[in-house]
């Protein structure tokens, strides 16, 4: 299964992100290209531990998180379309797409040296590094498929 911690899988994501152009439109959901790219950079900062936020699992996650993660990480499973972005929703509709695309590419490369032992997903809870790698890949793949790359 693909994971952000494998060089070849990161390279694939880098190529796909590089293929994003301003004329790409969403195949589903409400985000435009800028909002999607910005969402992914904010989300990656969260995973990478760059914002010094407090990590805490929500109550519903404690009840259903493990089961949902297991379902998502099945071979061949993809993230559902139109899942709300929650606290990672980007309200601004325009911005410097090229700048945030560059930041996103740098973040993907940073996963080579991932180290954030404090990370706790707000729904899935504490995750094994192997599971986190697959989840991050699936999240990036989800948004790239959203924009048909």
N, CA, C and O atoms as a GROMACS GRO file, in nm:
protein
  596
    1UNK      N    1   0.085  -0.117   0.000
    1UNK     CA    2   0.000   0.000   0.000
    1UNK      C    3   0.090   0.125   0.000
    1UNK      O    4   0.198   0.124   0.059
    2UNK      N    5   0.044   0.229  -0.066
    2UNK     CA    6   0.124   0.350  -0.077
    2UNK      C    7   0.128   0.426   0.055
    2UNK      O    8   0.032   0.427   0.132
    3UNK      N    9   0.243   0.490   0.079
    3UNK     CA   10   0.265   0.563   0.203
    3UNK      C   11   0.353   0.684   0.178
    3UNK      O   12   0.442   0.681   0.092
    4UNK      N   13   0.329   0.790   0.250
    4UNK     CA   14   0.408   0.913   0.238
    4UNK      C   15   0.552   0.889   0.279
    4UNK      O   16   0.639   0.971   0.249
    5UNK      N   17   0.579   0.781   0.347
    5UNK     CA   18   0.714   0.754   0.396
    5UNK      C   19   0.800   0.678   0.295
    5UNK      O   20   0.917   0.650   0.322
    6UNK      N   21   0.744   0.643   0.180
    6UNK     CA   22   0.821   0.578   0.074
    6UNK      C   23   0.861   0.682  -0.030
    6UNK      O   24   0.778   0.761  -0.076
    7UNK      N   25   0.988   0.682  -0.066
    7UNK     CA   26   1.041   0.780  -0.162
    7UNK      C   27   0.962   0.780  -0.292
    7UNK      O   28   0.923   0.886  -0.341
    8UNK      N   29   0.937   0.663  -0.349
    8UNK     CA   30   0.867   0.656  -0.479
    8UNK      C   31   0.725   0.712  -0.470
    8UNK      O   32   0.675   0.771  -0.566
    9UNK      N   33   0.660   0.694  -0.357
    9UNK     CA   34   0.524   0.746  -0.340
    9UNK      C   35   0.526   0.898  -0.321
    9UNK      O   36   0.437   0.968  -0.371
   10UNK      N   37   0.627   0.950  -0.250
   10UNK     CA   38   0.642   1.095  -0.240
   10UNK      C   39   0.670   1.155  -0.377
   10UNK      O   40   0.615   1.259  -0.412
   11UNK      N   41   0.756   1.090  -0.454
   11UNK     CA   42   0.788   1.140  -0.588
   11UNK      C   43   0.663   1.145  -0.676
   11UNK      O   44   0.644   1.240  -0.752
   12UNK      N   45   0.579   1.044  -0.665
   12UNK     CA   46   0.453   1.043  -0.741
   12UNK      C   47   0.368   1.163  -0.703
   12UNK      O   48   0.314   1.232  -0.790
   13UNK      N   49   0.355   1.189  -0.572
   13UNK     CA   50   0.275   1.302  -0.526
   13UNK      C   51   0.336   1.434  -0.574
   13UNK      O   52   0.263   1.524  -0.616
   14UNK      N   53   0.466   1.446  -0.569
   14UNK     CA   54   0.534   1.568  -0.614
   14UNK      C   55   0.505   1.593  -0.762
   14UNK      O   56   0.478   1.706  -0.802
   15UNK      N   57   0.510   1.489  -0.842
   15UNK     CA   58   0.479   1.503  -0.986
   15UNK      C   59   0.334   1.545  -1.007
   15UNK      O   60   0.305   1.629  -1.092
   16UNK      N   61   0.244   1.487  -0.931
   16UNK     CA   62   0.102   1.521  -0.946
   16UNK      C   63   0.074   1.663  -0.900
   16UNK      O   64  -0.001   1.736  -0.966
   17UNK      N   65   0.134   1.705  -0.788
   17UNK     CA   66   0.116   1.842  -0.740
   17UNK      C   67   0.172   1.940  -0.842
   17UNK      O   68   0.113   2.044  -0.869
   18UNK      N   69   0.286   1.906  -0.898
   18UNK     CA   70   0.349   1.993  -0.999
   18UNK      C   71   0.262   2.007  -1.122
   18UNK      O   72   0.271   2.107  -1.194
   19UNK      N   73   0.177   1.909  -1.148
   19UNK     CA   74   0.089   1.912  -1.266
   19UNK      C   75  -0.036   1.998  -1.244
   19UNK      O   76  -0.111   2.021  -1.339
   20UNK      N   77  -0.058   2.045  -1.123
   20UNK     CA   78  -0.174   2.132  -1.097
   20UNK      C   79  -0.154   2.266  -1.167
   20UNK      O   80  -0.050   2.330  -1.154
   21UNK      N   81  -0.255   2.307  -1.241
   21UNK     CA   82  -0.252   2.437  -1.308
   21UNK      C   83  -0.379   2.514  -1.273
   21UNK      O   84  -0.478   2.456  -1.227
   22UNK      N   85  -0.374   2.644  -1.296
   22UNK     CA   86  -0.488   2.731  -1.259
   22UNK      C   87  -0.618   2.694  -1.329
   22UNK      O   88  -0.725   2.733  -1.283
   23UNK      N   89  -0.611   2.621  -1.440
   23UNK     CA   90  -0.734   2.586  -1.511
   23UNK      C   91  -0.800   2.458  -1.457
   23UNK      O   92  -0.903   2.416  -1.509
   24UNK      N   93  -0.741   2.397  -1.353
   24UNK     CA   94  -0.801   2.277  -1.294
   24UNK      C   95  -0.921   2.315  -1.208
   24UNK      O   96  -0.916   2.409  -1.128
   25UNK      N   97  -1.029   2.241  -1.225
   25UNK     CA   98  -1.148   2.263  -1.143
   25UNK      C   99  -1.184   2.134  -1.070
   25UNK      O  100  -1.151   2.024  -1.113
   26UNK      N  101  -1.252   2.151  -0.959
   26UNK     CA  102  -1.286   2.037  -0.874
   26UNK      C  103  -1.388   1.946  -0.943
   26UNK      O  104  -1.481   1.993  -1.008
   27UNK      N  105  -1.368   1.816  -0.927
   27UNK     CA  106  -1.462   1.716  -0.977
   27UNK      C  107  -1.575   1.695  -0.876
   27UNK      O  108  -1.682   1.644  -0.912
   28UNK      N  109  -1.552   1.734  -0.752
   28UNK     CA  110  -1.652   1.727  -0.646
   28UNK      C  111  -1.614   1.827  -0.537
   28UNK      O  112  -1.503   1.880  -0.537
   29UNK      N  113  -1.704   1.851  -0.447
   29UNK     CA  114  -1.678   1.938  -0.332
   29UNK      C  115  -1.692   2.085  -0.363
   29UNK      O  116  -1.724   2.124  -0.476
   30UNK      N  117  -1.669   2.168  -0.261
   30UNK     CA  118  -1.689   2.311  -0.271
   30UNK      C  119  -1.560   2.391  -0.283
   30UNK      O  120  -1.564   2.511  -0.310
   31UNK      N  121  -1.445   2.326  -0.263
   31UNK     CA  122  -1.318   2.398  -0.267
   31UNK      C  123  -1.277   2.431  -0.410
   31UNK      O  124  -1.296   2.352  -0.502
   32UNK      N  125  -1.221   2.551  -0.426
   32UNK     CA  126  -1.155   2.580  -0.553
   32UNK      C  127  -1.009   2.538  -0.540
   32UNK      O  128  -0.969   2.488  -0.435
   33UNK      N  129  -0.930   2.557  -0.645
   33UNK     CA  130  -0.792   2.510  -0.644
   33UNK      C  131  -0.710   2.574  -0.532
   33UNK      O  132  -0.638   2.504  -0.460
   34UNK      N  133  -0.721   2.705  -0.516
   34UNK     CA  134  -0.646   2.773  -0.409
   34UNK      C  135  -0.685   2.716  -0.272
   34UNK      O  136  -0.597   2.686  -0.191
   35UNK      N  137  -0.814   2.702  -0.246
   35UNK     CA  138  -0.859   2.652  -0.117
   35UNK      C  139  -0.808   2.510  -0.090
   35UNK      O  140  -0.771   2.477   0.022
   36UNK      N  141  -0.807   2.427  -0.194
   36UNK     CA  142  -0.759   2.289  -0.176
   36UNK      C  143  -0.610   2.288  -0.144
   36UNK      O  144  -0.567   2.218  -0.053
   37UNK      N  145  -0.532   2.365  -0.219
   37UNK     CA  146  -0.387   2.368  -0.195
   37UNK      C  147  -0.359   2.424  -0.056
   37UNK      O  148  -0.276   2.370   0.018
   38UNK      N  149  -0.426   2.530  -0.021
   38UNK     CA  150  -0.406   2.592   0.111
   38UNK      C  151  -0.450   2.496   0.222
   38UNK      O  152  -0.382   2.485   0.325
   39UNK      N  153  -0.563   2.427   0.202
   39UNK     CA  154  -0.610   2.326   0.298
   39UNK      C  155  -0.502   2.221   0.321
   39UNK      O  156  -0.473   2.184   0.435
   40UNK      N  157  -0.442   2.173   0.214
   40UNK     CA  158  -0.341   2.068   0.226
   40UNK      C  159  -0.217   2.118   0.300
   40UNK      O  160  -0.156   2.043   0.376
   41UNK      N  161  -0.179   2.245   0.279
   41UNK     CA  162  -0.060   2.296   0.349
   41UNK      C  163  -0.088   2.314   0.499
   41UNK      O  164  -0.003   2.284   0.582
   42UNK      N  165  -0.205   2.363   0.532
   42UNK     CA  166  -0.242   2.378   0.674
   42UNK      C  167  -0.250   2.240   0.739
   42UNK      O  168  -0.202   2.221   0.851
   43UNK      N  169  -0.310   2.145   0.670
   43UNK     CA  170  -0.326   2.010   0.722
   43UNK      C  171  -0.190   1.943   0.741
   43UNK      O  172  -0.167   1.879   0.844
   44UNK      N  173  -0.099   1.959   0.645
   44UNK     CA  174   0.035   1.901   0.658
   44UNK      C  175   0.111   1.963   0.774
   44UNK      O  176   0.182   1.893   0.846
   45UNK      N  177   0.098   2.094   0.795
   45UNK     CA  178   0.162   2.156   0.910
   45UNK      C  179   0.113   2.092   1.040
   45UNK      O  180   0.190   2.073   1.134
   46UNK      N  181  -0.015   2.059   1.044
   46UNK     CA  182  -0.074   1.992   1.162
   46UNK      C  183  -0.009   1.856   1.183
   46UNK      O  184   0.033   1.823   1.294
   47UNK      N  185  -0.001   1.776   1.077
   47UNK     CA  186   0.058   1.642   1.087
   47UNK      C  187   0.206   1.652   1.124
   47UNK      O  188   0.255   1.578   1.209
   48UNK      N  189   0.277   1.743   1.058
   48UNK     CA  190   0.421   1.757   1.079
   48UNK      C  191   0.456   1.822   1.213
   48UNK      O  192   0.572   1.820   1.255
   49UNK      N  193   0.357   1.880   1.280
   49UNK     CA  194   0.379   1.940   1.411
   49UNK      C  195   0.443   2.077   1.405
   49UNK      O  196   0.517   2.116   1.496
   50UNK      N  197   0.416   2.150   1.300
   50UNK     CA  198   0.480   2.280   1.280
   50UNK      C  199   0.408   2.397   1.346
   50UNK      O  200   0.463   2.507   1.353
   51UNK      N  201   0.289   2.377   1.394
   51UNK     CA  202   0.213   2.488   1.453
   51UNK      C  203   0.202   2.481   1.604
   51UNK      O  204   0.134   2.564   1.664
   52UNK      N  205   0.266   2.386   1.665
   52UNK     CA  206   0.267   2.372   1.811
   52UNK      C  207   0.128   2.367   1.872
   52UNK      O  208   0.105   2.417   1.982
   53UNK      N  209   0.035   2.308   1.800
   53UNK     CA  210  -0.101   2.297   1.852
   53UNK      C  211  -0.111   2.182   1.952
   53UNK      O  212  -0.025   2.095   1.959
   54UNK      N  213  -0.216   2.186   2.027
   54UNK     CA  214  -0.244   2.078   2.122
   54UNK      C  215  -0.317   1.967   2.047
   54UNK      O  216  -0.411   1.994   1.972
   55UNK      N  217  -0.274   1.846   2.066
   55UNK     CA  218  -0.339   1.732   2.002
   55UNK      C  219  -0.432   1.664   2.102
   55UNK      O  220  -0.394   1.636   2.215
   56UNK      N  221  -0.554   1.639   2.057
   56UNK     CA  222  -0.652   1.575   2.145
   56UNK      C  223  -0.755   1.503   2.060
   56UNK      O  224  -0.802   1.557   1.960
   57UNK      N  225  -0.790   1.382   2.098
   57UNK     CA  226  -0.891   1.305   2.027
   57UNK      C  227  -1.030   1.343   2.077
   57UNK      O  228  -1.054   1.353   2.198
   58UNK      N  229  -1.121   1.364   1.982
   58UNK     CA  230  -1.260   1.397   2.016
   58UNK      C  231  -1.331   1.275   2.074
   58UNK      O  232  -1.289   1.161   2.054
   59UNK      N  233  -1.439   1.301   2.146
   59UNK     CA  234  -1.516   1.193   2.209
   59UNK      C  235  -1.566   1.092   2.106
   59UNK      O  236  -1.550   0.971   2.126
   60UNK      N  237  -1.627   1.139   1.996
   60UNK     CA  238  -1.678   1.046   1.894
   60UNK      C  239  -1.566   0.963   1.834
   60UNK      O  240  -1.585   0.846   1.798
   61UNK      N  241  -1.449   1.023   1.823
   61UNK     CA  242  -1.334   0.951   1.773
   61UNK      C  243  -1.294   0.837   1.866
   61UNK      O  244  -1.251   0.731   1.821
   62UNK      N  245  -1.307   0.861   1.994
   62UNK     CA  246  -1.275   0.756   2.091
   62UNK      C  247  -1.370   0.637   2.075
   62UNK      O  248  -1.333   0.523   2.102
   63UNK      N  249  -1.492   0.666   2.033
   63UNK     CA  250  -1.590   0.558   2.013
   63UNK      C  251  -1.574   0.488   1.878
   63UNK      O  252  -1.582   0.365   1.870
   64UNK      N  253  -1.551   0.566   1.772
   64UNK     CA  254  -1.556   0.510   1.637
   64UNK      C  255  -1.427   0.525   1.556
   64UNK      O  256  -1.417   0.472   1.445
   65UNK      N  257  -1.328   0.597   1.609
   65UNK     CA  258  -1.208   0.630   1.533
   65UNK      C  259  -1.130   0.511   1.483
   65UNK      O  260  -1.095   0.506   1.365
   66UNK      N  261  -1.103   0.415   1.568
   66UNK     CA  262  -1.024   0.297   1.526
   66UNK      C  263  -1.094   0.220   1.415
   66UNK      O  264  -1.030   0.177   1.319
   67UNK      N  265  -1.223   0.203   1.429
   67UNK     CA  266  -1.300   0.131   1.328
   67UNK      C  267  -1.296   0.205   1.195
   67UNK      O  268  -1.278   0.144   1.090
   68UNK      N  269  -1.313   0.337   1.198
   68UNK     CA  270  -1.311   0.417   1.075
   68UNK      C  271  -1.173   0.415   1.011
   68UNK      O  272  -1.162   0.407   0.888
   69UNK      N  273  -1.068   0.421   1.091
   69UNK     CA  274  -0.932   0.418   1.036
   69UNK      C  275  -0.904   0.284   0.971
   69UNK      O  276  -0.845   0.279   0.863
   70UNK      N  277  -0.946   0.177   1.035
   70UNK     CA  278  -0.925   0.044   0.979
   70UNK      C  279  -0.994   0.031   0.843
   70UNK      O  280  -0.940  -0.027   0.749
   71UNK      N  281  -1.115   0.086   0.833
   71UNK     CA  282  -1.190   0.083   0.707
   71UNK      C  283  -1.118   0.164   0.599
   71UNK      O  284  -1.108   0.120   0.484
   72UNK      N  285  -1.068   0.282   0.636
   72UNK     CA  286  -1.001   0.369   0.540
   72UNK      C  287  -0.870   0.309   0.491
   72UNK      O  288  -0.833   0.327   0.375
   73UNK      N  289  -0.799   0.238   0.577
   73UNK     CA  290  -0.667   0.186   0.541
   73UNK      C  291  -0.670   0.051   0.472
   73UNK      O  292  -0.565  -0.007   0.445
   74UNK      N  293  -0.789   0.002   0.442
   74UNK     CA  294  -0.800  -0.123   0.365
   74UNK      C  295  -0.735  -0.103   0.228
   74UNK      O  296  -0.738   0.007   0.172
   75UNK      N  297  -0.677  -0.208   0.175
   75UNK     CA  298  -0.620  -0.204   0.040
   75UNK      C  299  -0.729  -0.165  -0.060
   75UNK      O  300  -0.837  -0.224  -0.062
   76UNK      N  301  -0.700  -0.066  -0.142
   76UNK     CA  302  -0.793  -0.020  -0.244
   76UNK      C  303  -0.895   0.081  -0.198
   76UNK      O  304  -0.966   0.139  -0.281
   77UNK      N  305  -0.906   0.105  -0.068
   77UNK     CA  306  -1.002   0.203  -0.017
   77UNK      C  307  -0.951   0.344  -0.045
   77UNK      O  308  -0.831   0.371  -0.038
   78UNK      N  309  -1.044   0.433  -0.077
   78UNK     CA  310  -1.010   0.574  -0.096
   78UNK      C  311  -1.099   0.657  -0.003
   78UNK      O  312  -1.202   0.610   0.045
   79UNK      N  313  -1.056   0.779   0.022
   79UNK     CA  314  -1.137   0.867   0.107
   79UNK      C  315  -1.267   0.902   0.035
   79UNK      O  316  -1.268   0.922  -0.087
   80UNK      N  317  -1.374   0.909   0.109
   80UNK     CA  318  -1.504   0.944   0.052
   80UNK      C  319  -1.502   1.086  -0.002
   80UNK      O  320  -1.432   1.173   0.051
   81UNK      N  321  -1.578   1.109  -0.106
   81UNK     CA  322  -1.594   1.244  -0.161
   81UNK      C  323  -1.680   1.326  -0.066
   81UNK      O  324  -1.763   1.272   0.007
   82UNK      N  325  -1.659   1.458  -0.068
   82UNK     CA  326  -1.742   1.554   0.006
   82UNK      C  327  -1.738   1.540   0.157
   82UNK      O  328  -1.833   1.577   0.225
   83UNK      N  329  -1.627   1.486   0.211
   83UNK     CA  330  -1.611   1.482   0.356
   83UNK      C  331  -1.577   1.624   0.402
   83UNK      O  332  -1.487   1.686   0.344
   84UNK      N  333  -1.644   1.678   0.501
   84UNK     CA  334  -1.617   1.816   0.545
   84UNK      C  335  -1.472   1.833   0.592
   84UNK      O  336  -1.414   1.743   0.652
   85UNK      N  337  -1.415   1.949   0.562
   85UNK     CA  338  -1.276   1.979   0.599
   85UNK      C  339  -1.264   2.024   0.744
   85UNK      O  340  -1.153   2.034   0.796
   86UNK      N  341  -1.376   2.051   0.810
   86UNK     CA  342  -1.375   2.089   0.951
   86UNK      C  343  -1.290   2.210   0.978
   86UNK      O  344  -1.299   2.311   0.909
   87UNK      N  345  -1.206   2.200   1.080
   87UNK     CA  346  -1.123   2.314   1.119
   87UNK      C  347  -1.018   2.349   1.014
   87UNK      O  348  -0.953   2.453   1.024
   88UNK      N  349  -1.001   2.264   0.914
   88UNK     CA  350  -0.903   2.289   0.808
   88UNK      C  351  -0.966   2.348   0.682
   88UNK      O  352  -0.902   2.356   0.578
   89UNK      N  353  -1.092   2.389   0.692
   89UNK     CA  354  -1.159   2.455   0.580
   89UNK      C  355  -1.096   2.593   0.560
   89UNK      O  356  -1.069   2.664   0.657
   90UNK      N  357  -1.074   2.629   0.437
   90UNK     CA  358  -1.015   2.758   0.403
   90UNK      C  359  -1.126   2.846   0.346
   90UNK      O  360  -1.188   2.811   0.245
   91UNK      N  361  -1.149   2.958   0.410
   91UNK     CA  362  -1.259   3.045   0.368
   91UNK      C  363  -1.219   3.139   0.254
   91UNK      O  364  -1.302   3.170   0.168
   92UNK      N  365  -1.093   3.187   0.254
   92UNK     CA  366  -1.049   3.276   0.146
   92UNK      C  367  -1.058   3.202   0.013
   92UNK      O  368  -1.018   3.087   0.002
   93UNK      N  369  -1.111   3.269  -0.087
   93UNK     CA  370  -1.129   3.205  -0.217
   93UNK      C  371  -1.013   3.230  -0.313
   93UNK      O  372  -0.997   3.158  -0.412
   94UNK      N  373  -0.931   3.332  -0.284
   94UNK     CA  374  -0.819   3.361  -0.372
   94UNK      C  375  -0.694   3.385  -0.289
   94UNK      O  376  -0.699   3.425  -0.173
   95UNK      N  377  -0.581   3.359  -0.352
   95UNK     CA  378  -0.453   3.379  -0.287
   95UNK      C  379  -0.342   3.336  -0.381
   95UNK      O  380  -0.366   3.308  -0.498
   96UNK      N  381  -0.222   3.332  -0.330
   96UNK     CA  382  -0.104   3.299  -0.411
   96UNK      C  383  -0.091   3.147  -0.424
   96UNK      O  384  -0.025   3.081  -0.345
   97UNK      N  385  -0.156   3.094  -0.526
   97UNK     CA  386  -0.156   2.950  -0.550
   97UNK      C  387  -0.014   2.897  -0.569
   97UNK      O  388   0.019   2.791  -0.516
   98UNK      N  389   0.068   2.969  -0.644
   98UNK     CA  390   0.205   2.922  -0.669
   98UNK      C  391   0.286   2.913  -0.540
   98UNK      O  392   0.361   2.817  -0.521
   99UNK      N  393   0.272   3.011  -0.452
   99UNK     CA  394   0.344   3.008  -0.325
   99UNK      C  395   0.304   2.886  -0.243
   99UNK      O  396   0.390   2.814  -0.192
  100UNK      N  397   0.174   2.862  -0.230
  100UNK     CA  398   0.130   2.750  -0.147
  100UNK      C  399   0.156   2.615  -0.213
  100UNK      O  400   0.172   2.514  -0.144
  101UNK      N  401   0.159   2.612  -0.344
  101UNK     CA  402   0.198   2.489  -0.414
  101UNK      C  403   0.344   2.458  -0.381
  101UNK      O  404   0.379   2.342  -0.358
  102UNK      N  405   0.429   2.559  -0.381
  102UNK     CA  406   0.571   2.541  -0.346
  102UNK      C  407   0.583   2.491  -0.202
  102UNK      O  408   0.660   2.398  -0.175
  103UNK      N  409   0.508   2.551  -0.110
  103UNK     CA  410   0.511   2.507   0.030
  103UNK      C  411   0.465   2.362   0.040
  103UNK      O  412   0.525   2.282   0.113
  104UNK      N  413   0.360   2.327  -0.032
  104UNK     CA  414   0.309   2.189  -0.030
  104UNK      C  415   0.416   2.091  -0.076
  104UNK      O  416   0.435   1.986  -0.015
  105UNK      N  417   0.485   2.125  -0.184
  105UNK     CA  418   0.592   2.038  -0.234
  105UNK      C  419   0.702   2.021  -0.129
  105UNK      O  420   0.755   1.911  -0.112
  106UNK      N  421   0.737   2.129  -0.061
  106UNK     CA  422   0.839   2.121   0.045
  106UNK      C  423   0.791   2.032   0.160
  106UNK      O  424   0.870   1.958   0.218
  107UNK      N  425   0.663   2.041   0.192
  107UNK     CA  426   0.608   1.958   0.300
  107UNK      C  427   0.613   1.810   0.262
  107UNK      O  428   0.648   1.726   0.346
  108UNK      N  429   0.578   1.778   0.139
  108UNK     CA  430   0.583   1.638   0.096
  108UNK      C  431   0.725   1.585   0.112
  108UNK      O  432   0.744   1.474   0.162
  109UNK      N  433   0.823   1.663   0.070
  109UNK     CA  434   0.963   1.621   0.084
  109UNK      C  435   1.001   1.605   0.232
  109UNK      O  436   1.081   1.518   0.266
  110UNK      N  437   0.944   1.688   0.320
  110UNK     CA  438   0.977   1.684   0.463
  110UNK      C  439   0.935   1.553   0.530
  110UNK      O  440   0.988   1.517   0.634
  111UNK      N  441   0.841   1.482   0.471
  111UNK     CA  442   0.798   1.355   0.531
  111UNK      C  443   0.909   1.250   0.529
  111UNK      O  444   0.901   1.150   0.599
  112UNK      N  445   1.013   1.274   0.450
  112UNK     CA  446   1.127   1.181   0.450
  112UNK      C  447   1.190   1.173   0.589
  112UNK      O  448   1.240   1.068   0.629
  113UNK      N  449   1.186   1.284   0.662
  113UNK     CA  450   1.245   1.290   0.796
  113UNK      C  451   1.138   1.315   0.902
  113UNK      O  452   1.162   1.388   0.999
  114UNK      N  453   1.022   1.255   0.884
  114UNK     CA  454   0.909   1.278   0.974
  114UNK      C  455   0.945   1.242   1.118
  114UNK      O  456   1.000   1.135   1.146
  115UNK      N  457   0.912   1.333   1.209
  115UNK     CA  458   0.929   1.307   1.351
  115UNK      C  459   0.833   1.396   1.428
  115UNK      O  460   0.863   1.513   1.456
  116UNK      N  461   0.719   1.342   1.463
  116UNK     CA  462   0.624   1.414   1.547
  116UNK      C  463   0.556   1.311   1.638
  116UNK      O  464   0.439   1.277   1.617
  117UNK      N  465   0.629   1.263   1.738
  117UNK     CA  466   0.575   1.158   1.824
  117UNK      C  467   0.453   1.202   1.906
  117UNK      O  468   0.382   1.118   1.961
  118UNK      N  469   0.428   1.333   1.913
  118UNK     CA  470   0.315   1.382   1.990
  118UNK      C  471   0.184   1.383   1.912
  118UNK      O  472   0.078   1.408   1.968
  119UNK      N  473   0.191   1.354   1.782
  119UNK     CA  474   0.071   1.367   1.698
  119UNK      C  475  -0.039   1.271   1.744
  119UNK      O  476  -0.017   1.151   1.764
  120UNK      N  477  -0.158   1.328   1.760
  120UNK     CA  478  -0.280   1.252   1.787
  120UNK      C  479  -0.385   1.308   1.693
  120UNK      O  480  -0.416   1.428   1.698
  121UNK      N  481  -0.440   1.225   1.608
  121UNK     CA  482  -0.544   1.269   1.515
  121UNK      C  483  -0.670   1.301   1.594
  121UNK      O  484  -0.705   1.229   1.688
  122UNK      N  485  -0.738   1.407   1.557
  122UNK     CA  486  -0.855   1.449   1.634
  122UNK      C  487  -0.971   1.349   1.630
  122UNK      O  488  -1.058   1.352   1.717
  123UNK      N  489  -0.973   1.262   1.530
  123UNK     CA  490  -1.078   1.159   1.526
  123UNK      C  491  -1.019   1.019   1.546
  123UNK      O  492  -1.070   0.941   1.626
  124UNK      N  493  -0.910   0.987   1.474
  124UNK     CA  494  -0.853   0.852   1.479
  124UNK      C  495  -0.769   0.826   1.604
  124UNK      O  496  -0.746   0.711   1.639
  125UNK      N  497  -0.724   0.931   1.671
  125UNK     CA  498  -0.642   0.916   1.791
  125UNK      C  499  -0.496   0.892   1.758
  125UNK      O  500  -0.449   0.925   1.649
  126UNK      N  501  -0.425   0.835   1.851
  126UNK     CA  502  -0.283   0.803   1.833
  126UNK      C  503  -0.272   0.697   1.724
  126UNK      O  504  -0.343   0.597   1.726
  127UNK      N  505  -0.184   0.721   1.628
  127UNK     CA  506  -0.173   0.630   1.513
  127UNK      C  507  -0.032   0.571   1.506
  127UNK      O  508   0.066   0.638   1.539
  128UNK      N  509  -0.023   0.446   1.463
  128UNK     CA  510   0.108   0.387   1.435
  128UNK      C  511   0.166   0.464   1.318
  128UNK      O  512   0.093   0.511   1.231
  129UNK      N  513   0.297   0.477   1.314
  129UNK     CA  514   0.364   0.550   1.206
  129UNK      C  515   0.325   0.491   1.070
  129UNK      O  516   0.303   0.566   0.975
  130UNK      N  517   0.318   0.361   1.060
  130UNK     CA  518   0.281   0.295   0.935
  130UNK      C  519   0.141   0.338   0.890
  130UNK      O  520   0.120   0.366   0.772
  131UNK      N  521   0.047   0.342   0.982
  131UNK     CA  522  -0.090   0.384   0.951
  131UNK      C  523  -0.094   0.531   0.912
  131UNK      O  524  -0.165   0.569   0.818
  132UNK      N  525  -0.019   0.614   0.983
  132UNK     CA  526  -0.015   0.756   0.952
  132UNK      C  527   0.038   0.779   0.811
  132UNK      O  528  -0.015   0.863   0.738
  133UNK      N  529   0.142   0.706   0.773
  133UNK     CA  530   0.198   0.720   0.639
  133UNK      C  531   0.097   0.689   0.530
  133UNK      O  532   0.089   0.760   0.429
  134UNK      N  533   0.020   0.583   0.549
  134UNK     CA  534  -0.082   0.546   0.450
  134UNK      C  535  -0.195   0.650   0.450
  134UNK      O  536  -0.245   0.687   0.344
  135UNK      N  537  -0.233   0.696   0.568
  135UNK     CA  538  -0.340   0.795   0.578
  135UNK      C  539  -0.302   0.926   0.510
  135UNK      O  540  -0.382   0.982   0.436
  136UNK      N  541  -0.180   0.975   0.535
  136UNK     CA  542  -0.136   1.100   0.473
  136UNK      C  543  -0.136   1.084   0.321
  136UNK      O  544  -0.182   1.173   0.249
  137UNK      N  545  -0.085   0.972   0.271
  137UNK     CA  546  -0.085   0.950   0.127
  137UNK      C  547  -0.229   0.954   0.074
  137UNK      O  548  -0.256   1.020  -0.027
  138UNK      N  549  -0.320   0.885   0.140
  138UNK     CA  550  -0.459   0.879   0.094
  138UNK      C  551  -0.524   1.018   0.095
  138UNK      O  552  -0.604   1.049   0.007
  139UNK      N  553  -0.491   1.101   0.194
  139UNK     CA  554  -0.546   1.236   0.199
  139UNK      C  555  -0.497   1.319   0.081
  139UNK      O  556  -0.574   1.390   0.017
  140UNK      N  557  -0.367   1.310   0.054
  140UNK     CA  558  -0.311   1.386  -0.059
  140UNK      C  559  -0.370   1.335  -0.191
  140UNK      O  560  -0.408   1.414  -0.278
  141UNK      N  561  -0.378   1.203  -0.206
  141UNK     CA  562  -0.436   1.142  -0.326
  141UNK      C  563  -0.580   1.186  -0.344
  141UNK      O  564  -0.623   1.216  -0.456
  142UNK      N  565  -0.655   1.192  -0.237
  142UNK     CA  566  -0.795   1.233  -0.240
  142UNK      C  567  -0.809   1.371  -0.304
  142UNK      O  568  -0.892   1.390  -0.393
  143UNK      N  569  -0.729   1.466  -0.259
  143UNK     CA  570  -0.741   1.602  -0.312
  143UNK      C  571  -0.684   1.616  -0.452
  143UNK      O  572  -0.732   1.699  -0.529
  144UNK      N  573  -0.584   1.538  -0.486
  144UNK     CA  574  -0.533   1.543  -0.623
  144UNK      C  575  -0.633   1.480  -0.720
  144UNK      O  576  -0.652   1.531  -0.831
  145UNK      N  577  -0.697   1.372  -0.680
  145UNK     CA  578  -0.804   1.315  -0.763
  145UNK      C  579  -0.919   1.412  -0.776
  145UNK      O  580  -0.983   1.420  -0.881
  146UNK      N  581  -0.947   1.488  -0.667
  146UNK     CA  582  -1.055   1.588  -0.670
  146UNK      C  583  -1.033   1.687  -0.785
  146UNK      O  584  -1.128   1.736  -0.846
  147UNK      N  585  -0.905   1.715  -0.814
  147UNK     CA  586  -0.872   1.808  -0.923
  147UNK      C  587  -0.815   1.736  -1.045
  147UNK      O  588  -0.746   1.795  -1.128
  148UNK      N  589  -0.845   1.607  -1.054
  148UNK     CA  590  -0.818   1.526  -1.172
  148UNK      C  591  -0.670   1.519  -1.210
  148UNK      O  592  -0.635   1.522  -1.328
  149UNK      N  593  -0.584   1.509  -1.108
  149UNK     CA  594  -0.442   1.485  -1.135
  149UNK      C  595  -0.393   1.366  -1.055
  149UNK      O  596  -0.276   1.329  -1.064
   0.00000   0.00000   0.00000
